[in-house]
């Protein structure tokens, strides 16, 4: 019972903290839709967004999600009339690149250079959006956002506009609570029963296959389960106590910036009505391939350096 209470308390606190972001942003963007401000911003960005298969207004959740977090980006998406394809592209891009200020700061604190993390995350987001737009020819039907009502008619009058914004913001926070609270209870159970240690042992063969030492498995497991921000404490402690080397640390974080918090960052996109299993597969495959490529390049570089350092004897 103690575990459930702590998990419920954490879930409510997390919902409250994240709700304070989602609610005002959803309300603000809903109101801005009826002002010239949003149209002006959209007209400036729209030409570049077409390369990613997105409309100009889709830039709003991208910018908000990158500076704040996924929940803020989703809050902005809930206010827009987008196609399934657009929402999926946004979901993939935001899953690679979100909460840049906090999560990239975590990587820097552990010892990974900030510019490396930023380049990898933003690069993956842009490239993934471009490729999905080229490959996927369907998904043109309008997206349906779970419990959030679709605005088939434009409302008139600031009172009705405000009411619509309050309705969308409230339902957005409700959907957040339905996902976050059970998730936080599950994470608390994992912590109390030390399932993370078991999971890290399972991860050991995977870390070896990706070119990392086994002592990186705890850092990798913490990031995969809790995410870069939530699992920061676990990751920093594991990196120090396990004596993770610089190369392994870089490879672990390159993997994690492409694929972290696999439970939370997958489930929170369910209300957007997109195929979340494909979202997860895109992240996993990208993380594995990117880490393998960089691991091979790093290994070849180390081999060349070691050959240069070998003494040359003339006979």
N, C-alpha and C positions, 0 to 999 in steps of 0.2 A: 504493500500500500504506500510505503514511503516513496518508492520509486515513481509510482503513478502520480502522487501529489506533487513531487518535484518536477516531473515532466509536464504536468498540467499547468503548474505555476510558470514554468519557463515558456510554455506554449502561449499562455495568455500575455505574458510580458512581451514576448516576441511579436505577437499579433498587434499589441498596443503600439510598440515602437515602429513596426513596419506600416501599421495602419495610419500613423501620423504622417507618413510619407505618401502613401497611396491616396488617402482621402482628399487632401488639399490639391494634389496634382491632378487627379481625375476631375475634381470640381473646376479647377482653373482651366484645364484644357477644354472642357466642355463649354465653358463660358467664352473662351477665346475663339472657338469655332464660329461664333456669331459676331465677331469683330473683324475689322480689316487687318489687324495685326498678324493673324495667322496666315491669311492669304498672301501678305507681303513676304513673310518668311518663306513660305512654300514656293513662291515664284522665284526666289533666289536660288533655292537648293534643288528644285525639280529637275533641271537638266542633268545634274550629276546622278540623281537617284534613278534615272531611267536605265542606266547601265547595270543597276542591281535588280531591275525588274520591280521597282517600287515607285509609288506615287510620291509627289513632293511632300505631302503631309506625313508620310511615314518617317520622315526625318525627325519628327518630334519625339517619338519613343526611343529612337536610336540615340539622340543627344541626351535625353533625360536618363535613359538606362545606363549610358556610359559614365555620366557624371555622378549618378546616384547608385541605383541597384536595379536588379531584375524586376522587383516588385513595382518600383516607380515606372519603369518602362512598360510593364504590363498595364499599370493604371492608365497610362497614356494611350495604349493600344485599344483599351476598352471604350474609348470615346470616339474612335475613328471607324468609318465604314470601309473596310479593306477586304480584299479577296483572300481565300484560303492560302493561295500561293504567296501573297504578300506577307501574311501573318507568319507562315512557315519560314520564309526568308528572314524576317525580323527575329523570329525565335532563335534560329540558328546563329545569326550574327550576334545577337545579344548574349547567347550562351557562351560564345567565345570572348566577347568584349563587353563587360559590364563592370560597374563599380570600380572603375580604373584607379581612382584616387586611393581607396582603402586597400583593395586586394593587391594592387601593385606595390603599395607601401609595405605590405606584409612580406612580399617576396624580397624586397630590398632589405628589410630588417633581418631576414635569415641569411643574407649574404649574396643574393642574386642581383646583378646590375639592373637598375630600373629600366634603362632604355631597351634591354633585351626583352624583358617581359612586355613592355608596351608595343614594341615592334611585332612580336609574335602574336599578341592578342588582337591588335588592330588589323594586322596583315591577314590573319585567319578569317576575321569577320568579313573583310572586303572580298577576299578571294572566294570564300564560301558563298556569299551572296551572288557574286558574278557567275559562278559555276552552276548553282541551282537554277538561276534564271535561264541559262542556256540549255540545261538538260531537261528541266521539267516544263512540259508544254501545257499541262492541265492546271487545275486548281483555280479557275477563273470565277467560280461561284463565290458569293459573298460569305464571309466567315460568320459563324454564329458563336457568340461568346457565353456559353453556358447559361448561368442565371441572369446575365445582364440583358435587359430588354433592348431590342433593336429599334432605332429611331427611324421609322418609315416616313414620318412627316416632320417637316421643319416646324419648330414651335415659334410662336410670336409673343413678344413681351418679356421683359427681364424677370418677371416673377416666375413664369413657366420655364424659362431657361435655367434659372437658379434651381427650381424644383427638379428638373431633369438631371442637372449636375449632382444634386444631393442624392437622388435615387441611384444613379450609376455608381457614385462613390461609396455609398452604403453597401450596395450589393457586392461591389468589388472587395471591400474589407471582409464581408461575410464569407465570400468564397475563399479568401486568404485564410481565415480562421479555420475553415473546414479542412484545410490541407495542413497548415502549420502546426496546429495543436496536436493532432495525432502523430505528426512527424517528430515533434519535440519530445513526446512521450516515448516514442520508439528509440530516439537517440539517447534519452536518459537511461533506458533499459540497457542499451549497448554499453554505456559508460559504467553503470553499476555492476553489471555482470562481466565486465572486461572482455566483451566480445571483440572489441577493437584489436586486442592482442592476438586473439585467434585469427581474425581477419588478416592481420599483418603477416602471420605465419603462412597463411594461404597465398599471400601476395609475393612471398619470397621467390618462388620459381619465375613469376612474371617479371619481377625486377631484374633477375639475372638475364632473362631472354631479351630485355630491353637495354642491356649493357650496363646495368647498375649493380652495385654490391647488395647483398642481402640486408645489410643494416639500413638501407634506404626504405625498406618495406613499411615501417611504421609511419614515416613521413608520407609516403604515397597513400597508405590506407587512410590516414587521418584526412588528407585532402580529398580523397575520393568520397568519403562518407560525409564529412562535416563541411567541406568547402574551404576555400582559401581564407575567408574572413572568419567564419565560425570555428574552424579548426586551427586557427593561427597559433593559439597557445600550445596545443598538442604538437603541432608541427615544429615550432621553434624549440620546444623542450626535447623532442625526439632528435632533431638535428644536432643539438648540443650533446645530449647524453650518449647517442649512438655513434658519435664521431663520424658523421657523414662527410665524405670528401667533396671538394668543390665540383668536380665533374659530375658526380652522382646527384648532387644538389641541383645543379643546372638541369640535368636530364629529368629529374623528378618534377621540377617546377614547369618545365616545358610541356611535359605530359599533363600536368594538372591545370595549366592555364587553358588547355584545349578541352579537358574533361575533368571536372571536379564537382563535388556535391551531386553525385549522379541521382540520388533519390529525390532530394528537394528540387534541384534545378530541372528535373524532368516532370515531376508531379505538378509544379506550379503552372505549367503551360497547358494542363488538361482543360481548364475553363475556356481556353481560346479556341477549342474545337479543331486542333491540328493533330496529325498522326505523331504522337510523342515517341513512339518506338523508333521511328525513323530519325527523329531528332537525337535520340540517345545513340543510335548506331553511327550517325554522322560524326558525333563527338568522339566516340570510342575509336572508330577507325582512323580518324584524323590524328588523334593523340598517339596511337600506336605507330602509325607510319611516320609521323613527324619525329617522334623520339628515336625510332630506329635509324632514320636517315642521319640525324644529328649525331647519334652514338657512333655510327660507322665513320662519319667524317672526322669526328673527334679522335677516334682510335687510329685512323690513318695518319692524322696530324701528329699524334704522340709517337707513332712508329717512326715517322720521318725525323722528328726531333731527336729521338734516341739514337738513330743511325748517325746523325751528324755529330753527336757527342762521343761516339765510340772512337778510341784512339787509333790512329793509322800508323802502322809500323812498316818501314821499308826493309826489305831483306836483300 
